[in-house]
Amino acid sequence: MRIFGIILVFIYSICFAQEKERLIEYDFGEISQECVVKHKFQIEKRIKNGVALCECVQVKVYKEKQNLKNSFYTVEIEFNPQGYKGDTIQDVLRVDEENNWIRLRIKAFVKSK
């Protein structure tokens, strides 16, 4: 089932979402294989749906309010680099309330033991 979802997201992104996709990146720099790392992205619009493209990535979404008029969403991504070496890129795809795709990309250089 997970593979079907990934294939569906991939086909949709090729056919329809090219103009509406937004890329937000974060680079952890050099990390060791034993070090699980986390980063929080802040998104202005409500997140409707999404998929992590690897089981090494865990995702949590939190709604936060700045004041009565504005609210934002925090997407926390946790990456477990065990089994990876060298340059690594992992993507998490999200769809906002206006059906725009947001690609949250994390990068790292994973040192071997």
C-alpha positions in Angstrom: 0.0 0.0 0.0 2.8 2.4 0.8 4.4 1.7 -2.6 1.1 2.5 -4.3 1.0 5.9 -2.5 4.5 6.7 -3.4 3.9 5.8 -7.1 0.7 7.9 -7.1 2.5 10.9 -5.6 5.3 10.5 -8.2 2.9 10.3 -11.2 0.9 13.3 -9.9 4.0 15.4 -9.4 5.2 14.7 -13.0 1.9 15.4 -14.6 0.3 18.2 -12.7 2.3 19.7 -9.8 5.3 21.1 -11.6 4.1 24.7 -11.5 2.6 24.5 -8.0 5.5 22.7 -6.1 7.5 24.6 -3.5 10.8 23.3 -2.3 12.1 24.0 1.2 15.5 22.6 2.2 17.5 22.1 5.3 21.1 20.7 5.4 22.2 19.0 8.6 25.9 19.1 7.4 28.1 16.2 8.6 26.5 13.7 10.9 27.4 10.2 12.2 25.3 7.1 11.5 24.4 6.8 15.2 23.0 10.4 15.4 19.3 10.7 14.8 18.6 14.3 13.8 15.5 16.5 13.8 14.5 19.7 12.1 11.3 21.8 12.2 9.9 23.5 9.1 7.3 26.2 9.5 4.5 26.3 6.9 1.9 29.1 6.6 -0.9 27.0 5.2 -2.8 24.1 6.7 -1.4 20.7 5.7 -4.0 18.3 4.2 -2.0 15.3 3.3 1.5 14.0 2.8 4.0 11.2 2.4 7.5 10.5 3.6 9.5 8.7 0.8 11.6 6.6 3.2 11.0 4.7 6.4 14.1 6.3 7.8 12.1 9.6 8.1 9.4 10.2 10.7 7.1 13.2 10.4 5.0 15.1 12.9 2.7 18.1 12.2 1.7 20.7 14.8 -0.6 23.6 14.5 0.6 26.8 16.2 -0.9 30.2 16.6 1.0 33.5 16.4 -2.0 35.7 17.1 -5.8 35.8 16.4 -5.3 36.4 12.7 -2.3 34.3 11.8 -1.5 30.7 12.4 1.2 28.4 11.1 2.0 24.8 11.1 5.3 23.2 12.2 6.4 20.0 10.4 9.0 18.2 12.4 11.2 15.7 10.5 13.3 13.2 12.2 16.0 11.4 10.1 17.7 8.2 11.2 20.9 7.8 9.1 21.7 4.3 10.2 22.8 2.3 7.1 23.6 5.5 5.0 27.0 6.8 3.9 28.1 9.9 2.2 25.7 12.5 0.7 22.1 11.7 1.5 18.9 13.5 0.5 15.4 12.6 1.8 12.1 14.3 0.7 8.8 14.6 2.5 5.9 15.6 0.2 3.0 17.6 1.7 -0.2 19.1 0.2 -1.5 22.4 1.6 -5.1 23.6 1.8 -4.9 25.1 -1.7 -3.7 21.8 -3.2 -0.1 23.1 -3.7 2.7 20.6 -3.2 5.4 21.4 -0.7 8.6 19.3 -0.9 10.5 19.4 2.4 14.0 18.2 1.7 16.7 17.3 4.2 20.3 16.8 3.3 23.2 15.4 5.2 26.7 14.0 4.8 26.7 10.7 6.8 30.1 9.7 8.1 30.8 6.0 8.2 31.7 4.4 11.6 
